Amino acid sequence: MLYILFTTGACNLRCTYCGGSIPRELVPWSISYSVEELRKFIGKDPDPIIAFYGGEPLLNPDFIMEVMDSLEAKFVIQTNGTLVKRLPVDYWMRFDAVLMSIDGRKEVNDLYRGKGNYDRVVEAAKWLKEMGFKGDLIARMALWYASDVYEDVKHLLYLGPFDHVHWQLNVVWTERWDFEGWARSSYLPGIKKLVDLWIEEMGKGVVLGIVPFLGIMKVELFNEWTAPPCGAGVESFSVLPDGRILACPIAFDVSWSLVGDLRRGIERKVFIGEPCTSCPYFKYCGGRCLYAYKERLWGEEGFRSICDITKRTIDYVLSAKKRILSLIREGVITKEQLYYPPFNNTTEIIP
């Protein structure tokens, strides 16, 4: 099971698509439960995964260290990368995966996240590697109107410090924008070019760490999947700073997401239903996003539009299967190189 721990609802940035800190009345900014309570809650899990989340989790490094000193688990953190030196190096070395927010090329990233942010994050990523970090360092992107998925993902893949690149589309949780026009003119052509690059590099024995492509191909080659892909409400639950348990970490302001607390435990699960479950693509996308499925903030038309783009993306990736199987048979790559993620590391797989 994946346990996403909010260390705080506060954030030190104010990105244009996010807005910064979560209001205290929705997600408290300080922890009010004891780590002993957390240990009792997680203690029966034989293979827990603990992910630190926020806000910006490194605004509360003491809590992170206390948890890591008190529990045995796989450890993950999602951070904006600006406060990495608040956590001692020996704790960084214990993380199995670090997701660092960066949105591609410098001009695009800084447009969304503030001038100078790109340089700070790249410096932090390189510092982690120089300190000897051996876990999975993942560039976590948000794609919006100024993004070029091909150019921005390629930039991060070849930049140096990042092992994998994952992205989420800035849809549903912001005001409606011309997503469909951008998808037709930029995103889908970029996905096709990125798949071509992926296969070209595989022909040289290199499997680029493109998380959505790897996740989709993992389903096809290994027949392992979860609905939704992030596991929210089924295999992943989030703990707020006051001990409330949510099905989904971004669904902190809706009643359907509240499924228990540390004292009572998880009282129910939340599932994706129709029209997703009878769709032939459901095996690959798993319903994509629990929050988007439940809330439909762009209405039914918007929901279907995002769904159509998801299907096209899956089609592009699966079109590479024949060539991939050929490269495996020839010994150019191994099937195991496409088994990603090896555990639920909070990459949502489907953008």
C-alpha positions as CSV (number, residue, x, y, z in Angstrom):
1,M,0.0,0.0,0.0
2,L,1.1,3.6,-0.7
3,Y,0.7,6.1,2.1
4,I,0.9,9.7,1.0
5,L,1.8,11.9,4.0
6,F,1.1,15.6,3.8
7,T,3.8,17.2,5.9
8,T,2.1,20.6,5.5
9,G,-0.4,22.4,3.3
10,A,2.0,25.3,2.9
11,C,4.2,26.0,-0.1
12,N,7.1,28.4,-0.7
13,L,6.2,28.9,-4.4
14,R,3.1,30.2,-6.2
15,C,3.0,28.5,-9.6
16,T,0.6,29.9,-12.1
17,Y,-1.4,26.6,-12.6
18,C,-1.4,25.8,-8.9
19,G,-1.7,28.9,-6.8
20,G,0.7,28.0,-4.0
21,S,-0.2,27.1,-0.4
22,I,-3.5,25.2,0.3
23,P,-5.7,27.1,2.7
24,R,-5.2,26.0,6.3
25,E,-8.9,25.2,6.8
26,L,-8.6,22.6,4.0
27,V,-5.1,21.2,4.7
28,P,-3.5,22.2,8.0
29,W,0.0,23.5,7.9
30,S,1.3,21.5,10.9
31,I,1.1,17.9,12.0
32,S,-1.3,17.2,14.9
33,Y,-0.9,13.4,15.2
34,S,1.9,11.5,16.6
35,V,4.3,9.3,14.6
36,E,3.4,6.5,17.0
37,E,-0.2,6.8,15.8
38,L,1.1,6.6,12.3
39,R,3.3,3.6,13.1
40,K,0.3,1.7,14.5
41,F,-1.8,2.5,11.5
42,I,0.9,1.4,9.0
43,G,2.5,-1.3,11.2
44,K,0.5,-4.3,9.8
45,D,1.5,-3.6,6.2
46,P,4.3,-6.0,5.2
47,D,5.6,-3.7,2.4
48,P,4.6,-0.1,2.9
49,I,5.5,2.7,0.6
50,I,5.6,6.2,2.3
51,A,5.5,9.3,0.1
52,F,6.0,12.8,1.5
53,Y,3.8,15.4,0.0
54,G,2.4,18.9,0.4
55,G,2.3,21.9,-0.1
56,E,6.0,21.6,-0.1
57,P,7.0,18.7,2.1
58,L,10.5,20.1,2.8
59,L,8.9,23.0,4.8
60,N,8.6,20.3,7.5
61,P,11.9,18.4,7.4
62,D,11.8,17.4,11.1
63,F,8.6,15.4,10.5
64,I,10.2,13.7,7.5
65,M,13.2,12.6,9.5
66,E,11.1,11.4,12.4
67,V,9.0,9.2,10.2
68,M,12.0,7.8,8.4
69,D,13.7,7.0,11.7
70,S,10.5,5.3,13.0
71,L,9.3,3.1,10.2
72,E,10.7,0.7,7.7
73,A,9.4,1.4,4.2
74,K,10.2,2.4,0.7
75,F,10.4,6.2,0.8
76,V,9.3,8.7,-1.9
77,I,9.1,12.5,-1.9
78,Q,7.4,14.9,-4.3
79,T,9.3,18.3,-3.9
80,N,9.6,21.5,-5.9
81,G,13.4,21.1,-5.5
82,T,14.1,24.5,-4.0
83,L,14.7,23.4,-0.4
84,V,16.7,20.2,-0.8
85,K,19.4,21.1,1.6
86,R,16.9,21.3,4.5
87,L,17.2,17.6,4.7
88,P,20.6,16.0,5.6
89,V,22.3,14.0,2.9
90,D,22.1,10.7,4.8
91,Y,18.3,10.9,4.6
92,W,18.3,11.7,0.9
93,M,20.3,8.5,0.4
94,R,17.5,6.5,1.9
95,F,14.9,7.5,-0.7
96,D,13.8,5.0,-3.3
97,A,12.4,7.7,-5.5
98,V,12.5,11.5,-5.6
99,L,10.1,13.4,-7.8
100,M,11.2,16.9,-8.5
101,S,8.9,19.5,-10.2
102,I,10.3,21.0,-13.4
103,D,8.3,21.7,-16.5
104,G,10.8,21.3,-19.3
105,R,12.9,23.9,-21.0
106,K,14.0,27.0,-19.0
107,E,11.7,29.5,-20.7
108,V,8.7,27.3,-20.3
109,N,9.4,26.2,-16.7
110,D,10.1,29.8,-15.5
111,L,6.9,31.1,-17.3
112,Y,4.8,28.7,-15.1
113,R,6.9,28.5,-12.0
114,G,8.8,31.8,-11.7
115,K,12.0,33.4,-12.9
116,G,15.1,31.6,-11.7
117,N,13.2,28.4,-10.7
118,Y,14.7,26.3,-13.5
119,D,18.3,27.0,-12.4
120,R,17.5,26.2,-8.8
121,V,15.8,22.9,-9.6
122,V,18.5,21.7,-12.0
123,E,21.2,22.7,-9.4
124,A,19.3,20.6,-6.8
125,A,19.0,17.6,-9.0
126,K,22.7,17.7,-9.9
127,W,23.6,18.1,-6.2
128,L,21.6,15.0,-5.3
129,K,23.5,13.0,-7.9
130,E,26.8,14.4,-6.8
131,M,26.1,13.5,-3.2
132,G,25.7,9.9,-4.3
133,F,21.9,9.4,-4.7
134,K,21.3,6.0,-6.2
135,G,17.5,6.0,-6.2
136,D,15.1,7.0,-9.0
137,L,15.3,10.8,-9.7
138,I,12.2,11.7,-11.6
139,A,11.4,15.0,-13.4
140,R,7.7,15.7,-12.7
141,M,6.2,18.0,-15.3
142,A,3.0,19.9,-15.7
143,L,2.1,20.6,-19.4
144,W,0.0,23.6,-20.3
145,Y,-0.6,26.0,-23.2
146,A,3.1,27.0,-23.7
147,S,4.4,23.4,-23.5
148,D,5.8,21.3,-26.4
149,V,5.7,17.8,-25.1
150,Y,8.4,16.6,-27.5
151,E,10.8,19.4,-26.9
152,D,10.3,19.7,-23.2
153,V,10.4,16.0,-22.4
154,K,13.4,15.5,-24.7
155,H,15.2,18.4,-23.0
156,L,14.8,16.8,-19.6
157,L,15.7,13.3,-20.8
158,Y,19.0,14.5,-22.1
159,L,19.7,17.1,-19.4
160,G,21.7,14.6,-17.3
161,P,20.5,14.2,-13.7
162,F,17.0,12.8,-14.3
163,D,16.5,9.0,-14.6
164,H,12.8,9.3,-15.7
165,V,10.4,12.0,-16.9
166,H,6.7,12.0,-16.1
167,W,4.1,14.6,-17.0
168,Q,0.6,15.6,-16.1
169,L,-1.7,17.6,-18.3
170,N,-3.0,20.8,-16.8
171,V,-6.6,19.9,-17.2
172,V,-9.6,19.9,-15.0
173,W,-8.1,21.7,-11.9
174,T,-7.8,25.0,-13.8
175,E,-10.2,27.1,-15.7
176,R,-11.2,25.8,-19.1
177,W,-8.7,26.7,-21.8
178,D,-8.2,25.6,-25.4
179,F,-7.0,22.2,-24.5
180,E,-8.4,20.5,-27.6
181,G,-6.8,23.0,-30.0
182,W,-3.4,22.7,-28.3
183,A,-3.7,18.9,-28.2
184,R,-4.4,18.7,-32.0
185,S,-1.8,21.2,-33.0
186,S,1.0,20.5,-30.5
187,Y,0.5,17.7,-28.0
188,L,-0.6,14.7,-30.1
189,P,2.0,15.4,-32.9
190,G,4.6,15.7,-30.1
191,I,3.6,12.4,-28.6
192,K,4.0,10.7,-32.0
193,K,7.5,12.2,-32.4
194,L,8.4,11.2,-28.8
195,V,7.3,7.6,-29.5
196,D,9.5,7.6,-32.6
197,L,12.4,8.9,-30.6
198,W,11.7,6.2,-27.9
199,I,11.9,3.4,-30.5
200,E,14.9,4.9,-32.3
201,E,16.9,4.9,-29.0
202,M,15.7,1.4,-28.1
203,G,17.3,0.3,-31.4
204,K,20.6,1.5,-29.9
205,G,19.9,-0.5,-26.7
206,V,18.8,2.6,-24.7
207,V,15.4,2.6,-23.1
208,L,14.6,6.3,-22.4
209,G,12.8,6.8,-19.1
210,I,9.5,8.2,-20.4
211,V,7.2,7.2,-17.6
212,P,3.8,7.3,-19.4
213,F,5.1,5.2,-22.3
214,L,6.8,2.7,-19.9
215,G,3.7,2.4,-17.8
216,I,1.4,1.7,-20.8
217,M,3.8,-0.9,-22.2
218,K,4.2,-2.5,-18.8
219,V,0.4,-3.3,-18.9
220,E,0.8,-4.7,-22.4
221,L,3.8,-6.8,-21.7
222,F,3.3,-7.9,-18.1
223,N,-0.5,-7.6,-17.8
224,E,-0.2,-5.7,-14.5
225,W,-2.5,-2.7,-13.9
226,T,-4.4,-0.8,-11.3
227,A,-7.5,1.4,-11.7
228,P,-6.8,4.3,-11.4
229,P,-3.1,3.9,-12.3
230,C,-2.0,5.9,-9.3
231,G,-4.0,3.5,-7.0
232,A,-5.9,6.3,-5.4
233,G,-8.8,5.0,-3.3
234,V,-7.8,1.4,-3.8
235,E,-4.0,0.9,-3.2
236,S,-3.0,4.5,-2.3
237,F,-4.4,6.7,0.5
238,S,-3.4,10.1,1.7
239,V,-3.0,11.2,5.4
240,L,-3.6,14.9,6.1
241,P,-1.7,16.7,8.8
242,D,-4.6,16.3,11.2
243,G,-4.8,12.5,10.7
244,R,-7.8,12.4,8.3
245,I,-7.4,9.9,5.5
246,L,-8.3,10.7,1.9
247,A,-8.8,8.5,-1.1
248,C,-7.0,11.0,-3.3
249,P,-4.4,13.6,-2.3
250,I,-5.8,16.4,-4.5
251,A,-9.4,15.7,-3.3
252,F,-9.1,17.4,0.1
253,D,-12.2,19.5,-0.3
254,V,-14.8,16.9,-1.2
255,S,-16.7,14.5,1.0
256,W,-16.4,11.4,-1.2
257,S,-12.7,11.4,-0.6
258,L,-12.8,11.3,3.2
259,V,-12.5,7.6,4.0
260,G,-11.3,7.4,7.6
261,D,-8.6,8.7,10.0
262,L,-5.5,7.3,11.7
263,R,-7.5,6.2,14.7
264,R,-10.3,4.4,12.9
265,G,-8.3,3.3,9.9
266,I,-9.5,3.1,6.3
267,E,-13.3,2.5,6.4
268,R,-14.0,2.2,2.7
269,K,-12.4,2.3,-0.8
270,V,-13.4,4.4,-3.7
271,F,-13.6,3.0,-7.2
272,I,-13.7,4.1,-10.8
273,G,-17.0,3.0,-12.5
274,E,-18.8,3.5,-15.8
275,P,-18.4,4.6,-18.5
276,C,-14.8,3.7,-17.9
277,T,-15.0,0.1,-16.7
278,S,-16.6,-1.2,-19.9
279,C,-14.2,0.7,-22.2
280,P,-11.6,-1.4,-24.1
281,Y,-9.0,1.2,-23.1
282,F,-9.7,0.8,-19.3
283,K,-7.0,-1.8,-18.9
284,Y,-4.4,0.8,-19.9
285,C,-5.7,4.0,-18.5
286,G,-7.5,2.7,-15.4
287,G,-9.9,5.6,-15.6
288,R,-7.0,8.0,-15.7
289,C,-7.7,10.1,-12.6
290,L,-10.1,9.4,-9.7
291,Y,-10.6,13.1,-9.0
292,A,-11.3,14.0,-12.6
293,Y,-13.7,11.0,-12.9
294,K,-15.6,12.0,-9.8
295,E,-15.7,15.7,-10.2
296,R,-16.0,16.3,-14.0
297,L,-15.1,20.0,-13.4
298,W,-15.0,20.6,-17.2
299,G,-18.4,19.0,-17.6
300,E,-19.2,15.8,-19.5
301,E,-17.9,17.3,-22.8
302,G,-14.5,18.1,-21.2
303,F,-14.3,14.7,-19.6
304,R,-14.8,13.0,-22.9
305,S,-12.3,15.3,-24.6
306,I,-9.5,14.4,-22.2
307,C,-10.6,10.8,-22.6
308,D,-10.2,11.0,-26.4
309,I,-6.7,12.4,-26.1
310,T,-5.8,9.6,-23.6
311,K,-7.0,7.0,-26.1
312,R,-4.9,8.5,-28.9
313,T,-1.8,8.5,-26.6
314,I,-2.3,4.9,-25.8
315,D,-2.7,4.0,-29.4
316,Y,0.6,5.7,-30.3
317,V,2.5,3.9,-27.6
318,L,0.9,0.5,-28.4
319,S,1.8,0.9,-32.1
320,A,5.4,0.4,-31.0
321,K,4.8,-3.0,-29.6
322,K,5.7,-5.0,-32.6
323,R,9.1,-3.3,-32.9
324,I,9.7,-3.6,-29.2
325,L,9.1,-7.3,-29.2
326,S,11.5,-7.6,-32.2
327,L,14.2,-5.8,-30.2
328,I,13.6,-8.0,-27.2
329,R,13.9,-11.2,-29.4
330,E,17.1,-9.8,-30.9
331,G,18.6,-9.1,-27.5
332,V,19.0,-5.4,-28.1
333,I,16.9,-4.7,-25.0
334,T,15.4,-6.9,-22.3
335,K,11.8,-7.2,-21.4
336,E,12.7,-6.3,-17.8
337,Q,13.9,-2.9,-18.9
338,L,10.3,-2.0,-19.7
339,Y,9.0,-3.1,-16.2
340,Y,8.3,0.4,-14.8
341,P,7.4,1.6,-12.3
342,P,8.8,-1.3,-10.1
343,F,6.5,-0.1,-7.3
344,N,3.9,2.6,-6.8
345,N,6.2,5.6,-6.8
346,T,3.4,8.2,-7.1
347,T,3.9,8.6,-10.9
348,E,0.3,8.6,-12.1
349,I,1.4,6.9,-15.4
350,I,-1.5,8.3,-17.6
351,P,-1.0,12.1,-18.2
